[in-house]
Structures are given as C-alpha cells and as structure tokens.
Amino acid sequence: MRMETVEHFARISLVTQLLGGPNLLSREEVEKLGEARARYFGGIGAGGATGFG
C-alpha cells in the first residue's frame, strides 16, 4: 500500500471521528455506489461493487 493511500485513509478516518463517528453502509447502498462508479469510470476496478476483489 502506498503512503499516500494510508495518509488519505487516516484523514478520512479523522474527519469521520470528528463528525460523530463512521456510519456503516448497507449492502444495497454499497451496490448502488458500485454501479455509479462503473457508470462514471467505465468499469475501472472490476473487483465488484466494493472494488476489493
């Protein structure tokens, strides 16, 4: 994992904590985001809806 990725995740984590903590997304919400990603980015990262696969 590149250092920029780690720093980006750390920044996101800090902001979510400052805003009251993270909110988990439902499976349906994750799938909807995956579909939007495929539309906007032309299917880049074909690892499924989450991009982790």
N, CA, C and O atoms as CSV, one atom per row, in Angstrom:
chain,resi,resn,atom,element,x,y,z
A,1,MET,N,N,0.858,-1.175,0.000
A,1,MET,CA,C,0.000,0.000,0.000
A,1,MET,C,C,0.902,1.235,0.000
A,1,MET,O,O,1.866,1.322,0.761
A,2,ARG,N,N,0.570,2.169,-0.856
A,2,ARG,CA,C,1.372,3.388,-0.928
A,2,ARG,C,C,1.083,4.301,0.259
A,2,ARG,O,O,-0.011,4.287,0.823
A,3,MET,N,N,2.083,5.091,0.623
A,3,MET,CA,C,1.951,6.001,1.755
A,3,MET,C,C,0.823,7.001,1.535
A,3,MET,O,O,0.134,7.368,2.487
A,4,GLU,N,N,0.622,7.448,0.293
A,4,GLU,CA,C,-0.457,8.399,0.016
A,4,GLU,C,C,-1.817,7.788,0.330
A,4,GLU,O,O,-2.714,8.477,0.814
A,5,THR,N,N,-1.968,6.498,0.056
A,5,THR,CA,C,-3.225,5.808,0.342
A,5,THR,C,C,-3.455,5.737,1.843
A,5,THR,O,O,-4.565,5.970,2.320
A,6,VAL,N,N,-2.400,5.416,2.588
A,6,VAL,CA,C,-2.510,5.344,4.047
A,6,VAL,C,C,-2.856,6.707,4.623
A,6,VAL,O,O,-3.711,6.810,5.502
A,7,GLU,N,N,-2.201,7.751,4.138
A,7,GLU,CA,C,-2.476,9.103,4.629
A,7,GLU,C,C,-3.903,9.533,4.293
A,7,GLU,O,O,-4.566,10.182,5.102
A,8,HIS,N,N,-4.369,9.174,3.109
A,8,HIS,CA,C,-5.740,9.523,2.712
A,8,HIS,C,C,-6.744,8.826,3.624
A,8,HIS,O,O,-7.701,9.448,4.086
A,9,PHE,N,N,-6.529,7.539,3.883
A,9,PHE,CA,C,-7.420,6.803,4.779
A,9,PHE,C,C,-7.394,7.407,6.184
A,9,PHE,O,O,-8.440,7.538,6.820
A,10,ALA,N,N,-6.220,7.773,6.668
A,10,ALA,CA,C,-6.101,8.372,8.002
A,10,ALA,C,C,-6.875,9.679,8.083
A,10,ALA,O,O,-7.534,9.953,9.086
A,11,ARG,N,N,-6.796,10.482,7.035
A,11,ARG,CA,C,-7.518,11.760,7.015
A,11,ARG,C,C,-9.026,11.530,7.028
A,11,ARG,O,O,-9.758,12.208,7.748
A,12,ILE,N,N,-9.485,10.568,6.225
A,12,ILE,CA,C,-10.916,10.250,6.195
A,12,ILE,C,C,-11.372,9.745,7.562
A,12,ILE,O,O,-12.436,10.130,8.048
A,13,SER,N,N,-10.569,8.888,8.173
A,13,SER,CA,C,-10.904,8.348,9.488
A,13,SER,C,C,-11.002,9.461,10.530
A,13,SER,O,O,-11.933,9.476,11.335
A,14,LEU,N,N,-10.055,10.382,10.518
A,14,LEU,CA,C,-10.071,11.500,11.459
A,14,LEU,C,C,-11.333,12.347,11.290
A,14,LEU,O,O,-11.994,12.682,12.272
A,15,VAL,N,N,-11.662,12.687,10.055
A,15,VAL,CA,C,-12.829,13.528,9.804
A,15,VAL,C,C,-14.114,12.824,10.240
A,15,VAL,O,O,-14.994,13.455,10.824
A,16,THR,N,N,-14.232,11.510,9.959
A,16,THR,CA,C,-15.447,10.807,10.384
A,16,THR,C,C,-15.569,10.789,11.899
A,16,THR,O,O,-16.671,10.907,12.435
A,17,GLN,N,N,-14.444,10.641,12.594
A,17,GLN,CA,C,-14.497,10.667,14.057
A,17,GLN,C,C,-14.912,12.050,14.563
A,17,GLN,O,O,-15.705,12.161,15.498
A,18,LEU,N,N,-14.379,13.091,13.946
A,18,LEU,CA,C,-14.731,14.455,14.351
A,18,LEU,C,C,-16.204,14.766,14.091
A,18,LEU,O,O,-16.804,15.590,14.781
A,19,LEU,N,N,-16.777,14.103,13.095
A,19,LEU,CA,C,-18.187,14.338,12.752
A,19,LEU,C,C,-19.142,13.396,13.477
A,19,LEU,O,O,-20.325,13.334,13.143
A,20,GLY,N,N,-18.637,12.663,14.463
A,20,GLY,CA,C,-19.518,11.816,15.257
A,20,GLY,C,C,-19.342,10.328,15.031
A,20,GLY,O,O,-20.108,9.536,15.581
A,21,GLY,N,N,-18.385,9.932,14.261
A,21,GLY,CA,C,-18.121,8.514,14.032
A,21,GLY,C,C,-18.638,8.039,12.699
A,21,GLY,O,O,-19.539,8.639,12.113
A,22,PRO,N,N,-18.056,6.948,12.223
A,22,PRO,CA,C,-18.453,6.422,10.910
A,22,PRO,C,C,-19.835,5.774,10.949
A,22,PRO,O,O,-20.261,5.251,11.978
A,23,ASN,N,N,-20.524,5.817,9.815
A,23,ASN,CA,C,-21.807,5.137,9.650
A,23,ASN,C,C,-21.619,4.040,8.612
A,23,ASN,O,O,-21.203,4.311,7.486
A,24,LEU,N,N,-21.922,2.817,8.983
A,24,LEU,CA,C,-21.789,1.713,8.047
A,24,LEU,C,C,-22.885,1.776,6.996
A,24,LEU,O,O,-24.029,2.123,7.291
A,25,LEU,N,N,-22.520,1.437,5.768
A,25,LEU,CA,C,-23.483,1.404,4.677
A,25,LEU,C,C,-24.091,0.018,4.571
A,25,LEU,O,O,-23.432,-0.984,4.851
A,26,SER,N,N,-25.352,-0.034,4.164
A,26,SER,CA,C,-25.996,-1.322,3.919
A,26,SER,C,C,-25.441,-1.914,2.626
A,26,SER,O,O,-24.802,-1.212,1.841
A,27,ARG,N,N,-25.684,-3.194,2.410
A,27,ARG,CA,C,-25.237,-3.855,1.181
A,27,ARG,C,C,-25.839,-3.167,-0.046
A,27,ARG,O,O,-25.170,-3.014,-1.067
A,28,GLU,N,N,-27.099,-2.755,0.058
A,28,GLU,CA,C,-27.759,-2.092,-1.060
A,28,GLU,C,C,-27.082,-0.759,-1.385
A,28,GLU,O,O,-26.902,-0.422,-2.555
A,29,GLU,N,N,-26.708,-0.004,-0.350
A,29,GLU,CA,C,-26.037,1.276,-0.574
A,29,GLU,C,C,-24.669,1.081,-1.226
A,29,GLU,O,O,-24.278,1.858,-2.096
A,30,VAL,N,N,-23.944,0.045,-0.805
A,30,VAL,CA,C,-22.637,-0.249,-1.390
A,30,VAL,C,C,-22.793,-0.648,-2.852
A,30,VAL,O,O,-22.013,-0.216,-3.700
A,31,GLU,N,N,-23.796,-1.471,-3.152
A,31,GLU,CA,C,-24.040,-1.878,-4.536
A,31,GLU,C,C,-24.410,-0.679,-5.411
A,31,GLU,O,O,-23.979,-0.586,-6.560
A,32,LYS,N,N,-25.202,0.226,-4.865
A,32,LYS,CA,C,-25.592,1.423,-5.606
A,32,LYS,C,C,-24.368,2.288,-5.914
A,32,LYS,O,O,-24.251,2.825,-7.015
A,33,LEU,N,N,-23.458,2.423,-4.949
A,33,LEU,CA,C,-22.228,3.175,-5.186
A,33,LEU,C,C,-21.356,2.483,-6.225
A,33,LEU,O,O,-20.741,3.147,-7.059
A,34,GLY,N,N,-21.298,1.150,-6.183
A,34,GLY,CA,C,-20.527,0.396,-7.165
A,34,GLY,C,C,-21.059,0.593,-8.572
A,34,GLY,O,O,-20.286,0.715,-9.522
A,35,GLU,N,N,-22.378,0.624,-8.705
A,35,GLU,CA,C,-22.994,0.861,-10.014
A,35,GLU,C,C,-22.685,2.266,-10.516
A,35,GLU,O,O,-22.405,2.454,-11.700
A,36,ALA,N,N,-22.734,3.251,-9.625
A,36,ALA,CA,C,-22.411,4.623,-10.012
A,36,ALA,C,C,-20.945,4.719,-10.426
A,36,ALA,O,O,-20.617,5.408,-11.391
A,37,ARG,N,N,-20.072,4.038,-9.706
A,37,ARG,CA,C,-18.647,4.043,-10.045
A,37,ARG,C,C,-18.426,3.471,-11.445
A,37,ARG,O,O,-17.651,4.014,-12.233
A,38,ALA,N,N,-19.109,2.381,-11.742
A,38,ALA,CA,C,-18.970,1.761,-13.059
A,38,ALA,C,C,-19.466,2.701,-14.162
A,38,ALA,O,O,-18.873,2.763,-15.238
A,39,ARG,N,N,-20.544,3.425,-13.896
A,39,ARG,CA,C,-21.070,4.372,-14.887
A,39,ARG,C,C,-20.104,5.528,-15.119
A,39,ARG,O,O,-19.835,5.899,-16.261
A,40,TYR,N,N,-19.588,6.091,-14.040
A,40,TYR,CA,C,-18.744,7.277,-14.143
A,40,TYR,C,C,-17.331,6.967,-14.600
A,40,TYR,O,O,-16.717,7.769,-15.304
A,41,PHE,N,N,-16.808,5.811,-14.208
A,41,PHE,CA,C,-15.412,5.484,-14.510
A,41,PHE,C,C,-15.275,4.348,-15.503
A,41,PHE,O,O,-14.171,3.839,-15.697
A,42,GLY,N,N,-16.348,3.939,-16.131
A,42,GLY,CA,C,-16.295,2.954,-17.185
A,42,GLY,C,C,-15.870,1.570,-16.736
A,42,GLY,O,O,-15.222,0.847,-17.492
A,43,GLY,N,N,-16.224,1.193,-15.521
A,43,GLY,CA,C,-15.938,-0.160,-15.053
A,43,GLY,C,C,-14.521,-0.370,-14.565
A,43,GLY,O,O,-14.096,-1.517,-14.423
A,44,ILE,N,N,-13.763,0.701,-14.300
A,44,ILE,CA,C,-12.409,0.562,-13.763
A,44,ILE,C,C,-12.501,-0.102,-12.395
A,44,ILE,O,O,-13.386,0.224,-11.604
A,45,GLY,N,N,-11.600,-1.023,-12.118
A,45,GLY,CA,C,-11.609,-1.710,-10.838
A,45,GLY,C,C,-12.674,-2.740,-10.785
A,45,GLY,O,O,-13.574,-2.665,-9.949
A,46,ALA,N,N,-12.597,-3.719,-11.672
A,46,ALA,CA,C,-13.640,-4.718,-11.817
A,46,ALA,C,C,-13.663,-5.715,-10.663
A,46,ALA,O,O,-13.971,-6.887,-10.878
A,47,GLY,N,N,-13.351,-5.285,-9.466
A,47,GLY,CA,C,-13.366,-6.176,-8.318
A,47,GLY,C,C,-14.714,-6.241,-7.636
A,47,GLY,O,O,-14.779,-6.561,-6.449
A,48,GLY,N,N,-15.777,-5.952,-8.333
A,48,GLY,CA,C,-17.100,-5.961,-7.732
A,48,GLY,C,C,-17.492,-4.576,-7.264
A,48,GLY,O,O,-16.807,-3.590,-7.537
A,49,ALA,N,N,-18.600,-4.518,-6.559
A,49,ALA,CA,C,-19.141,-3.228,-6.124
A,49,ALA,C,C,-18.199,-2.505,-5.176
A,49,ALA,O,O,-18.146,-1.275,-5.167
A,50,THR,N,N,-17.449,-3.269,-4.371
A,50,THR,CA,C,-16.577,-2.622,-3.402
A,50,THR,C,C,-15.218,-2.307,-3.977
A,50,THR,O,O,-14.496,-1.470,-3.434
A,51,GLY,N,N,-14.852,-2.966,-5.073
A,51,GLY,CA,C,-13.541,-2.755,-5.647
A,51,GLY,C,C,-12.449,-3.526,-4.942
A,51,GLY,O,O,-11.270,-3.305,-5.216
A,52,PHE,N,N,-12.810,-4.434,-4.033
A,52,PHE,CA,C,-11.828,-5.206,-3.271
A,52,PHE,C,C,-11.875,-6.661,-3.686
A,52,PHE,O,O,-12.212,-7.499,-2.850
A,53,GLY,N,N,-11.572,-7.006,-4.876
A,53,GLY,CA,C,-11.717,-8.412,-5.108
A,53,GLY,C,C,-10.919,-8.949,-6.147
A,53,GLY,O,O,-10.979,-10.149,-6.415
